[in-house]
Amino acid sequence: MKFRTEVNIKDSTVKMQPEDCIFAIGSCFSEEISALLATGQLQTLSNPFGTIFNPYSINTSVKRLHDSAFYDQEDLVAYDDQVISLDHHTKFNSRYAHQTLELINHGIEEANLFLQNTKWVIITYGTSFVYEFLPKNKLVANCHKIPGKFFKKRLLTNLELADAMYETVTHLKDICPEGVQILFTVSPVRHTRDGMEGNTLSKAKLITAVHEVTEQFDDCHYLPAYEILMDDLRDYRFYKDDLIHPSNQAVQYIWEKFGSAYFSDQTMDFVEENFRISRALAHRPSDETDPRYQDFLENLKGRIALQQTFVKHTVFSDAFPQQ
């Protein structure tokens, strides 16, 4: 007797290798997956503009990265003693324009160089809703708690969604190495501020547009993270206390399905051992001078040294900072 409807990810014919560079952009769900990739000591860069939710703004970000188009002071706005980019997350805000620009443009430079070696891109869309900043007639990624009277909220049209996604693919295929694999997913996080009906409509438009675009490219794929949480893990025990965001257990479940479909056997072994090493490094004894703990550390160093032989990039660079 079956008690759940399991959602599986189709096994990929192209596999992630231990030395592949992986770029992630989009909602906070993409950051969680990217953090797991980084814990596994894979080369990862996530959200150089901070968390972004709608396809229009994600495409704006990717185009900027593709063109290596730096921001200048005219691109910023001032509000509540902060200098802000409406294309970026609040973590880029500062009191002075030069500080904000330094953070933003450093991120663009770093991501442009990273994308030139990227073999895998993960894009996570969160919503079809977008806000227009009325003083500049500009669609924005983040409202930065500026009063609502300065914005107009609307749904992106089906054409706008598909065009933004298509352009994102073309920009990525131009800057990334030939054969780059682009994985689209829709965040399972509900945007309750849009209302439950609005959230459902928003997600449905995203899923429709993603499928329309991925069908046009052999190297674009859809990861059913949304469907896994909605149809496979449809129980509130798989959510955090806010009943909106997936729990760590749910993220781990999706991660394991993702890895089974997209990791090569070598990558799986590499990542799993690095997870074990990471857990061991988190151990803190009551007495660090204990000879048994020193033997434990020496064993860890040997395991890290062995892992380093499998890749050219540095692994666990901050494991023993005193060395």
Secondary structure, DSSP 8 states (H G I E B T S, - for coil): ---S--------SS-B-TT-EEEEEESHHHHHHHHHHHHTT-EEEE-TT----SHHHHHHHHHHHHHT----GGG-EEETTEEE-TTS-GGG-BSSHHHHHHHHHHHHHHHHHHHTTEEEEEEEE--SEEEEEGGGTEEES--TT--GGGEEEEE--HHHHHHHHHHHHHHHHHHS-TT-EEEEEE-----GGG-HHHHHHHHHHHHHHHHHHHTT-TTEEEE-HHHIIIIIS-SGGGB-TTSSSB-HHHHHHHHHHHHHHHB-HHHHHHHHHHHHHHHHHT---S-TT-HHHHHHHHHHHHHHHHHHTT-SS--STTSSTT-
